[in-house]
Amino acid sequence: MKIVEDENVLTVAIDEEMTIYNIAQLDDCFKSLYQDKRCLDIVLSAVSEIDSAGIQLLIVIYHERVANKLSIRLLDASQQVRELMLFLNLAAYLDDETSPA
């Protein structure tokens, strides 16, 4: 996972699988970012595999941010992420050109 910070945006690029086998590690990394006041951009283009545990983590992060009135965007979803989000009828969470209007 790569984190790039600037004054207004915190960008997190996930460059690994988001599966039950490593989700606890990813969750630990994100817990410290839940309350960051900057816009949180999560870039998903390098996610090579995702399962329901990965989707659940994204939803938890999303709802934590929204509940605290903090900005979040899920960007540039890989084909694997996009397909599972569409299958689960969750594409509205994605902030890219494939999101339904």
N, CA, C and O atoms as a GROMACS GRO file, in nm:
protein
  404
    1MET      N    1   0.085  -0.116   0.000
    1MET     CA    2   0.000   0.000   0.000
    1MET      C    3   0.090   0.123   0.000
    1MET      O    4   0.186   0.133   0.077
    2LYS      N    5   0.057   0.215  -0.088
    2LYS     CA    6   0.135   0.338  -0.101
    2LYS      C    7   0.047   0.456  -0.059
    2LYS      O    8  -0.067   0.469  -0.104
    3ILE      N    9   0.102   0.542   0.026
    3ILE     CA   10   0.028   0.658   0.074
    3ILE      C   11   0.099   0.785   0.029
    3ILE      O   12   0.219   0.802   0.050
    4VAL      N   13   0.023   0.874  -0.034
    4VAL     CA   14   0.074   1.003  -0.078
    4VAL      C   15  -0.010   1.110  -0.011
    4VAL      O   16  -0.133   1.110  -0.021
    5GLU      N   17   0.056   1.201   0.057
    5GLU     CA   18  -0.014   1.305   0.132
    5GLU      C   19   0.012   1.442   0.072
    5GLU      O   20   0.124   1.472   0.031
    6ASP      N   21  -0.092   1.524   0.068
    6ASP     CA   22  -0.072   1.666   0.043
    6ASP      C   23  -0.166   1.742   0.136
    6ASP      O   24  -0.230   1.681   0.222
    7GLU      N   25  -0.175   1.870   0.119
    7GLU     CA   26  -0.249   1.953   0.213
    7GLU      C   27  -0.397   1.916   0.224
    7GLU      O   28  -0.454   1.919   0.333
    8ASN      N   29  -0.459   1.882   0.111
    8ASN     CA   30  -0.604   1.860   0.109
    8ASN      C   31  -0.647   1.717   0.082
    8ASN      O   32  -0.762   1.681   0.107
    9VAL      N   33  -0.556   1.634   0.031
    9VAL     CA   34  -0.593   1.499  -0.010
    9VAL      C   35  -0.492   1.398   0.042
    9VAL      O   36  -0.371   1.419   0.038
   10LEU      N   37  -0.546   1.288   0.091
   10LEU     CA   38  -0.465   1.174   0.133
   10LEU      C   39  -0.498   1.063   0.034
   10LEU      O   40  -0.611   1.014   0.031
   11THR      N   41  -0.401   1.022  -0.046
   11THR     CA   42  -0.423   0.920  -0.149
   11THR      C   43  -0.359   0.791  -0.105
   11THR      O   44  -0.240   0.786  -0.073
   12VAL      N   45  -0.439   0.685  -0.104
   12VAL     CA   46  -0.392   0.552  -0.068
   12VAL      C   47  -0.411   0.463  -0.190
   12VAL      O   48  -0.523   0.442  -0.236
   13ALA      N   49  -0.301   0.412  -0.241
   13ALA     CA   50  -0.305   0.320  -0.355
   13ALA      C   51  -0.282   0.179  -0.304
   13ALA      O   52  -0.175   0.147  -0.252
   14ILE      N   53  -0.383   0.096  -0.319
   14ILE     CA   54  -0.373  -0.043  -0.274
   14ILE      C   55  -0.315  -0.123  -0.390
   14ILE      O   56  -0.372  -0.128  -0.499
   15ASP      N   57  -0.200  -0.185  -0.364
   15ASP     CA   58  -0.129  -0.256  -0.471
   15ASP      C   59  -0.112  -0.404  -0.437
   15ASP      O   60  -0.009  -0.464  -0.466
   16GLU      N   61  -0.215  -0.460  -0.376
   16GLU     CA   62  -0.210  -0.601  -0.339
   16GLU      C   63  -0.350  -0.658  -0.341
   16GLU      O   64  -0.447  -0.586  -0.368
   17GLU      N   65  -0.361  -0.785  -0.314
   17GLU     CA   66  -0.491  -0.849  -0.306
   17GLU      C   67  -0.569  -0.797  -0.187
   17GLU      O   68  -0.511  -0.759  -0.085
   18MET      N   69  -0.698  -0.795  -0.200
   18MET     CA   70  -0.786  -0.758  -0.089
   18MET      C   71  -0.873  -0.881  -0.060
   18MET      O   72  -0.991  -0.886  -0.096
   19THR      N   73  -0.812  -0.978   0.006
   19THR     CA   74  -0.881  -1.104   0.035
   19THR      C   75  -0.876  -1.132   0.184
   19THR      O   76  -0.808  -1.064   0.260
   20ILE      N   77  -0.949  -1.233   0.223
   20ILE     CA   78  -0.955  -1.271   0.363
   20ILE      C   79  -0.816  -1.300   0.420
   20ILE      O   80  -0.795  -1.290   0.541
   21TYR      N   81  -0.722  -1.336   0.334
   21TYR     CA   82  -0.588  -1.374   0.380
   21TYR      C   83  -0.504  -1.255   0.425
   21TYR      O   84  -0.410  -1.273   0.503
   22ASN      N   85  -0.534  -1.134   0.377
   22ASN     CA   86  -0.454  -1.018   0.417
   22ASN      C   87  -0.538  -0.899   0.461
   22ASN      O   88  -0.486  -0.789   0.479
   23ILE      N   89  -0.668  -0.920   0.479
   23ILE     CA   90  -0.756  -0.807   0.508
   23ILE      C   91  -0.728  -0.746   0.646
   23ILE      O   92  -0.745  -0.626   0.665
   24ALA      N   93  -0.688  -0.828   0.743
   24ALA     CA   94  -0.659  -0.775   0.877
   24ALA      C   95  -0.543  -0.675   0.871
   24ALA      O   96  -0.546  -0.572   0.938
   25GLN      N   97  -0.443  -0.706   0.792
   25GLN     CA   98  -0.329  -0.615   0.776
   25GLN      C   99  -0.374  -0.484   0.711
   25GLN      O  100  -0.335  -0.376   0.756
   26LEU      N  101  -0.455  -0.492   0.606
   26LEU     CA  102  -0.504  -0.371   0.541
   26LEU      C  103  -0.592  -0.290   0.637
   26LEU      O  104  -0.583  -0.168   0.641
   27ASP      N  105  -0.676  -0.358   0.712
   27ASP     CA  106  -0.763  -0.290   0.809
   27ASP      C  107  -0.680  -0.214   0.911
   27ASP      O  108  -0.714  -0.100   0.944
   28ASP      N  109  -0.574  -0.274   0.961
   28ASP     CA  110  -0.487  -0.206   1.057
   28ASP      C  111  -0.428  -0.079   0.997
   28ASP      O  112  -0.419   0.023   1.066
   29CYS      N  113  -0.389  -0.084   0.871
   29CYS     CA  114  -0.333   0.034   0.805
   29CYS      C  115  -0.437   0.145   0.791
   29CYS      O  116  -0.404   0.263   0.807
   30PHE      N  117  -0.560   0.109   0.763
   30PHE     CA  118  -0.664   0.209   0.741
   30PHE      C  119  -0.718   0.269   0.870
   30PHE      O  120  -0.766   0.382   0.869
   31LYS      N  121  -0.713   0.197   0.979
   31LYS     CA  122  -0.770   0.248   1.105
   31LYS      C  123  -0.714   0.384   1.144
   31LYS      O  124  -0.786   0.468   1.197
   32SER      N  125  -0.587   0.405   1.117
   32SER     CA  126  -0.526   0.533   1.151
   32SER      C  127  -0.571   0.645   1.057
   32SER      O  128  -0.550   0.763   1.087
   33LEU      N  129  -0.634   0.609   0.945
   33LEU     CA  130  -0.676   0.710   0.847
   33LEU      C  131  -0.823   0.746   0.857
   33LEU      O  132  -0.867   0.841   0.793
   34TYR      N  133  -0.899   0.673   0.937
   34TYR     CA  134  -1.044   0.696   0.946
   34TYR      C  135  -1.077   0.841   0.980
   34TYR      O  136  -1.171   0.896   0.922
   35GLN      N  137  -1.005   0.902   1.071
   35GLN     CA  138  -1.039   1.036   1.120
   35GLN      C  139  -0.961   1.149   1.054
   35GLN      O  140  -0.980   1.266   1.088
   36ASP      N  141  -0.872   1.116   0.959
   36ASP     CA  142  -0.796   1.220   0.890
   36ASP      C  143  -0.894   1.314   0.821
   36ASP      O  144  -0.984   1.269   0.751
   37LYS      N  145  -0.877   1.443   0.839
   37LYS     CA  146  -0.972   1.543   0.790
   37LYS      C  147  -0.962   1.567   0.639
   37LYS      O  148  -1.056   1.621   0.580
   38ARG      N  149  -0.854   1.528   0.578
   38ARG     CA  150  -0.838   1.548   0.434
   38ARG      C  151  -0.929   1.452   0.356
   38ARG      O  152  -0.975   1.351   0.410
   39CYS      N  153  -0.953   1.484   0.232
   39CYS     CA  154  -1.025   1.392   0.145
   39CYS      C  155  -0.942   1.265   0.132
   39CYS      O  156  -0.822   1.272   0.108
   40LEU      N  157  -1.005   1.149   0.148
   40LEU     CA  158  -0.936   1.022   0.135
   40LEU      C  159  -0.969   0.963  -0.002
   40LEU      O  160  -1.084   0.928  -0.029
   41ASP      N  161  -0.868   0.951  -0.087
   41ASP     CA  162  -0.881   0.887  -0.216
   41ASP      C  163  -0.819   0.748  -0.207
   41ASP      O  164  -0.701   0.736  -0.175
   42ILE      N  165  -0.897   0.646  -0.234
   42ILE     CA  166  -0.845   0.509  -0.235
   42ILE      C  167  -0.840   0.465  -0.381
   42ILE      O  168  -0.943   0.452  -0.447
   43VAL      N  169  -0.719   0.442  -0.430
   43VAL     CA  170  -0.697   0.402  -0.569
   43VAL      C  171  -0.691   0.250  -0.574
   43VAL      O  172  -0.610   0.187  -0.506
   44LEU      N  173  -0.778   0.192  -0.656
   44LEU     CA  174  -0.794   0.046  -0.659
   44LEU      C  175  -0.746  -0.016  -0.790
   44LEU      O  176  -0.778  -0.132  -0.817
   45SER      N  177  -0.671   0.056  -0.869
   45SER     CA  178  -0.631   0.007  -1.001
   45SER      C  179  -0.536  -0.112  -0.996
   45SER      O  180  -0.532  -0.190  -1.092
   46ALA      N  181  -0.460  -0.128  -0.889
   46ALA     CA  182  -0.362  -0.237  -0.881
   46ALA      C  183  -0.411  -0.354  -0.796
   46ALA      O  184  -0.332  -0.443  -0.763
   47VAL      N  185  -0.538  -0.354  -0.760
   47VAL     CA  186  -0.593  -0.466  -0.682
   47VAL      C  187  -0.613  -0.583  -0.778
   47VAL      O  188  -0.698  -0.578  -0.868
   48SER      N  189  -0.534  -0.688  -0.759
   48SER     CA  190  -0.537  -0.802  -0.852
   48SER      C  191  -0.644  -0.904  -0.818
   48SER      O  192  -0.687  -0.980  -0.905
   49GLU      N  193  -0.686  -0.906  -0.693
   49GLU     CA  194  -0.790  -1.000  -0.650
   49GLU      C  195  -0.864  -0.940  -0.531
   49GLU      O  196  -0.804  -0.877  -0.445
   50ILE      N  197  -0.995  -0.960  -0.528
   50ILE     CA  198  -1.077  -0.911  -0.419
   50ILE      C  199  -1.187  -1.012  -0.391
   50ILE      O  200  -1.240  -1.073  -0.483
   51ASP      N  201  -1.219  -1.028  -0.265
   51ASP     CA  202  -1.331  -1.115  -0.227
   51ASP      C  203  -1.424  -1.036  -0.135
   51ASP      O  204  -1.408  -0.915  -0.120
   52SER      N  205  -1.519  -1.105  -0.074
   52SER     CA  206  -1.617  -1.035   0.008
   52SER      C  207  -1.554  -0.964   0.126
   52SER      O  208  -1.605  -0.861   0.171
   53ALA      N  209  -1.443  -1.015   0.178
   53ALA     CA  210  -1.374  -0.947   0.289
   53ALA      C  211  -1.320  -0.812   0.242
   53ALA      O  212  -1.326  -0.714   0.316
   54GLY      N  213  -1.266  -0.806   0.122
   54GLY     CA  214  -1.216  -0.680   0.067
   54GLY      C  215  -1.328  -0.580   0.044
   54GLY      O  216  -1.312  -0.462   0.072
   55ILE      N  217  -1.441  -0.629  -0.008
   55ILE     CA  218  -1.557  -0.542  -0.028
   55ILE      C  219  -1.606  -0.489   0.106
   55ILE      O  220  -1.639  -0.371   0.119
   56GLN      N  221  -1.613  -0.576   0.205
   56GLN     CA  222  -1.659  -0.533   0.338
   56GLN      C  223  -1.569  -0.425   0.396
   56GLN      O  224  -1.618  -0.330   0.456
   57LEU      N  225  -1.438  -0.439   0.379
   57LEU     CA  226  -1.346  -0.338   0.430
   57LEU      C  227  -1.371  -0.204   0.361
   57LEU      O  228  -1.376  -0.100   0.427
   58LEU      N  229  -1.388  -0.205   0.229
   58LEU     CA  230  -1.415  -0.080   0.158
   58LEU      C  231  -1.544  -0.016   0.206
   58LEU      O  232  -1.550   0.106   0.221
   59ILE      N  233  -1.647  -0.096   0.229
   59ILE     CA  234  -1.775  -0.042   0.277
   59ILE      C  235  -1.761   0.015   0.418
   59ILE      O  236  -1.816   0.121   0.447
   60VAL      N  237  -1.689  -0.054   0.504
   60VAL     CA  238  -1.667  -0.003   0.640
   60VAL      C  239  -1.593   0.130   0.637
   60VAL      O  240  -1.633   0.226   0.703
   61ILE      N  241  -1.486   0.136   0.559
   61ILE     CA  242  -1.410   0.261   0.549
   61ILE      C  243  -1.500   0.372   0.495
   61ILE      O  244  -1.502   0.483   0.549
   62TYR      N  245  -1.574   0.342   0.390
   62TYR     CA  246  -1.663   0.440   0.330
   62TYR      C  247  -1.764   0.493   0.431
   62TYR      O  248  -1.781   0.614   0.445
   63HIS      N  249  -1.830   0.402   0.502
   63HIS     CA  250  -1.932   0.446   0.597
   63HIS      C  251  -1.874   0.517   0.719
   63HIS      O  252  -1.937   0.608   0.773
   64GLU      N  253  -1.755   0.478   0.764
   64GLU     CA  254  -1.688   0.550   0.873
   64GLU      C  255  -1.664   0.695   0.833
   64GLU      O  256  -1.689   0.787   0.911
   65ARG      N  257  -1.614   0.713   0.712
   65ARG     CA  258  -1.585   0.848   0.664
   65ARG      C  259  -1.713   0.930   0.652
   65ARG      O  260  -1.720   1.043   0.699
   66VAL      N  261  -1.814   0.873   0.589
   66VAL     CA  262  -1.941   0.944   0.567
   66VAL      C  263  -2.007   0.977   0.701
   66VAL      O  264  -2.060   1.086   0.719
   67ALA      N  265  -2.005   0.883   0.794
   67ALA     CA  266  -2.067   0.905   0.925
   67ALA      C  267  -2.002   1.021   1.000
   67ALA      O  268  -2.066   1.089   1.080
   68ASN      N  269  -1.873   1.043   0.973
   68ASN     CA  270  -1.800   1.152   1.037
   68ASN      C  271  -1.792   1.276   0.948
   68ASN      O  272  -1.714   1.368   0.975
   69LYS      N  273  -1.873   1.277   0.842
   69LYS     CA  274  -1.880   1.390   0.749
   69LYS      C  275  -1.744   1.422   0.686
   69LYS      O  276  -1.707   1.538   0.669
   70LEU      N  277  -1.670   1.315   0.652
   70LEU     CA  278  -1.540   1.328   0.588
   70LEU      C  279  -1.548   1.274   0.446
   70LEU      O  280  -1.622   1.180   0.419
   71SER      N  281  -1.472   1.332   0.355
   71SER     CA  282  -1.476   1.294   0.215
   71SER      C  283  -1.400   1.166   0.188
   71SER      O  284  -1.296   1.139   0.249
   72ILE      N  285  -1.454   1.087   0.096
   72ILE     CA  286  -1.387   0.966   0.050
   72ILE      C  287  -1.426   0.942  -0.095
   72ILE      O  288  -1.539   0.967  -0.137
   73ARG      N  289  -1.328   0.892  -0.172
   73ARG     CA  290  -1.354   0.853  -0.310
   73ARG      C  291  -1.284   0.720  -0.336
   73ARG      O  292  -1.168   0.703  -0.298
   74LEU      N  293  -1.354   0.628  -0.400
   74LEU     CA  294  -1.295   0.502  -0.444
   74LEU      C  295  -1.270   0.518  -0.593
   74LEU      O  296  -1.363   0.528  -0.673
   75LEU      N  297  -1.142   0.520  -0.631
   75LEU     CA  298  -1.104   0.560  -0.766
   75LEU      C  299  -1.038   0.448  -0.845
   75LEU      O  300  -0.974   0.359  -0.790
   76ASP      N  301  -1.056   0.456  -0.977
   76ASP     CA  302  -0.980   0.376  -1.074
   76ASP      C  303  -0.983   0.227  -1.039
   76ASP      O  304  -0.878   0.163  -1.030
   77ALA      N  305  -1.102   0.173  -1.020
   77ALA     CA  306  -1.115   0.033  -0.981
   77ALA      C  307  -1.062  -0.060  -1.090
   77ALA      O  308  -1.088  -0.040  -1.209
   78SER      N  309  -0.988  -0.161  -1.047
   78SER     CA  310  -0.940  -0.263  -1.141
   78SER      C  311  -1.060  -0.342  -1.194
   78SER      O  312  -1.170  -0.332  -1.140
   79GLN      N  313  -1.038  -0.418  -1.298
   79GLN     CA  314  -1.146  -0.498  -1.355
   79GLN      C  315  -1.206  -0.593  -1.252
   79GLN      O  316  -1.328  -0.613  -1.248
   80GLN      N  317  -1.121  -0.652  -1.167
   80GLN     CA  318  -1.168  -0.746  -1.066
   80GLN      C  319  -1.259  -0.675  -0.964
   80GLN      O  320  -1.365  -0.726  -0.928
   81VAL      N  321  -1.217  -0.558  -0.919
   81VAL     CA  322  -1.296  -0.481  -0.822
   81VAL      C  323  -1.428  -0.438  -0.887
   81VAL      O  324  -1.535  -0.453  -0.828
   82ARG      N  325  -1.418  -0.385  -1.008
   82ARG     CA  326  -1.537  -0.335  -1.078
   82ARG      C  327  -1.640  -0.447  -1.098
   82ARG      O  328  -1.759  -0.428  -1.075
   83GLU      N  329  -1.593  -0.564  -1.142
   83GLU     CA  330  -1.685  -0.675  -1.167
   83GLU      C  331  -1.756  -0.720  -1.040
   83GLU      O  332  -1.877  -0.744  -1.043
   84LEU      N  333  -1.683  -0.731  -0.929
   84LEU     CA  334  -1.746  -0.774  -0.806
   84LEU      C  335  -1.842  -0.668  -0.752
   84LEU      O  336  -1.950  -0.701  -0.702
   85MET      N  337  -1.804  -0.542  -0.761
   85MET     CA  338  -1.892  -0.434  -0.716
   85MET      C  339  -2.020  -0.430  -0.800
   85MET      O  340  -2.129  -0.410  -0.746
   86LEU      N  341  -2.007  -0.450  -0.930
   86LEU     CA  342  -2.126  -0.454  -1.016
   86LEU      C  343  -2.212  -0.575  -0.982
   86LEU      O  344  -2.335  -0.563  -0.973
   87PHE      N  345  -2.150  -0.690  -0.964
   87PHE     CA  346  -2.223  -0.812  -0.930
   87PHE      C  347  -2.302  -0.796  -0.801
   87PHE      O  348  -2.415  -0.843  -0.790
   88LEU      N  349  -2.242  -0.728  -0.703
   88LEU     CA  350  -2.306  -0.708  -0.573
   88LEU      C  351  -2.395  -0.583  -0.569
   88LEU      O  352  -2.447  -0.546  -0.464
   89ASN      N  353  -2.411  -0.519  -0.685
   89ASN     CA  354  -2.492  -0.398  -0.696
   89ASN      C  355  -2.439  -0.286  -0.606
   89ASN      O  356  -2.517  -0.214  -0.543
   90LEU      N  357  -2.307  -0.272  -0.601
   90LEU     CA  358  -2.241  -0.171  -0.518
   90LEU      C  359  -2.161  -0.071  -0.601
   90LEU      O  360  -2.079   0.002  -0.546
   91ALA      N  361  -2.183  -0.068  -0.730
   91ALA     CA  362  -2.104   0.019  -0.818
   91ALA      C  363  -2.120   0.166  -0.784
   91ALA      O  364  -2.034   0.247  -0.819
   92ALA      N  365  -2.228   0.203  -0.717
   92ALA     CA  366  -2.249   0.343  -0.681
   92ALA      C  367  -2.140   0.395  -0.586
   92ALA      O  368  -2.120   0.516  -0.575
   93TYR      N  369  -2.070   0.304  -0.519
   93TYR     CA  370  -1.960   0.345  -0.431
   93TYR      C  371  -1.839   0.393  -0.510
   93TYR      O  372  -1.756   0.468  -0.457
   94LEU      N  373  -1.827   0.352  -0.636
   94LEU     CA  374  -1.710   0.386  -0.716
   94LEU      C  375  -1.723   0.526  -0.771
   94LEU      O  376  -1.828   0.564  -0.822
   95ASP      N  377  -1.614   0.602  -0.761
   95ASP     CA  378  -1.612   0.739  -0.814
   95ASP      C  379  -1.531   0.742  -0.943
   95ASP      O  380  -1.425   0.805  -0.950
   96ASP      N  381  -1.583   0.675  -1.044
   96ASP     CA  382  -1.514   0.680  -1.173
   96ASP      C  383  -1.616   0.671  -1.284
   96ASP      O  384  -1.737   0.669  -1.258
   97GLU      N  385  -1.570   0.665  -1.404
   97GLU     CA  386  -1.658   0.672  -1.520
   97GLU      C  387  -1.749   0.549  -1.533
   97GLU      O  388  -1.843   0.552  -1.612
   98THR      N  389  -1.722   0.442  -1.458
   98THR     CA  390  -1.806   0.323  -1.470
   98THR      C  391  -1.920   0.324  -1.370
   98THR      O  392  -2.005   0.235  -1.373
   99SER      N  393  -1.924   0.423  -1.282
   99SER     CA  394  -2.033   0.429  -1.185
   99SER      C  395  -2.163   0.463  -1.254
   99SER      O  396  -2.166   0.546  -1.345
  100PRO      N  397  -2.272   0.400  -1.212
  100PRO     CA  398  -2.401   0.434  -1.273
  100PRO      C  399  -2.444   0.573  -1.232
  100PRO      O  400  -2.411   0.620  -1.123
  101ALA      N  401  -2.518   0.638  -1.318
  101ALA     CA  402  -2.564   0.775  -1.289
  101ALA      C  403  -2.680   0.775  -1.193
  101ALA      O  404  -2.731   0.881  -1.158
   0.00000   0.00000   0.00000
